Amino acid sequence: MTDQMPFPWPTTVKPITELSESVLRISTSMVLPKAIVLEKFLSDDECEGLIQLALPCFQRSEVISTTTGNEEVYGSRTSEGMFLAKRQTPLVEKIEKRICEAFNWQEERTEALQMLRYTPGAHYEAHHDYFNESYPGSASAIKRGGQRVGTLLMYLATPEEGGETFFPESGLAVQALKGNALLFVYEYPDDRSKSLHAGSPVTKGVKFVATKWFRQSVFV
Ligand SMILES: O=C(O)CCC(=O)C(=O)O
């Protein structure tokens, strides 16, 4: 098993100057998986702005193959997705800066924002976000910035029904509420993290998500 640098866990409410509420509000906190839900991490305008940037570019989401390391389409993930470039617009840059300040993480050790759209029926079956080091396909992903150590899911639209992020090992279900964000971290890239999670099927309405992954090293 690989040990890695623990993600600095936010234990206190920390001011974020540019947020109107001016505080980071933690509404839910779990020990295993190590997870928190942040209320109103993004404003409505910021959610809309990110969605508008992504809308023209959505394509069927892919998954990193455990054997080849290439991105491929699988039936286990039926959302649509795209990546925004880092600092693509002033809005993207502002949100990326907020994330790094909030969690005390260097921007260089993050991936670009991934945008997701789930229409009715779309889902992502249970999976881990870290790369399983026993799979041959993980080597190329790890080369780009070391292991993933944390995931921030920012919900940009509230679906009418379904779409929770579900952790089957603990039973934690996080509702996809517009503007809220879910942070979960995995100090070890194995079962100890209890970070297995799924995007439950959306049954009515549309869910939009922006994801930021945190890496051990500089991401290239
Ligand atoms: O949409 C969700 O709630 C989960 C997304 C997810 O698990 C992922 O992108 O890795």
The ligand as a Gaussian input file, in Angstrom:
#p B3LYP/6-31G(d) Opt

LIG

0 1
 O      -21.811000      13.269000     -10.532000
 C      -21.494000      12.839000      -9.433000
 O      -22.217000      13.002000      -8.456000
 C      -20.232000      12.074000      -9.277000
 C      -19.220000      12.368000     -10.359000
 C      -18.024000      11.510000     -10.236000
 O      -18.010000      10.586000      -9.480000
 C      -16.819000      11.751000     -11.002000
 O      -16.840000      12.560000     -11.944000
 O      -15.793000      11.110000     -10.687000

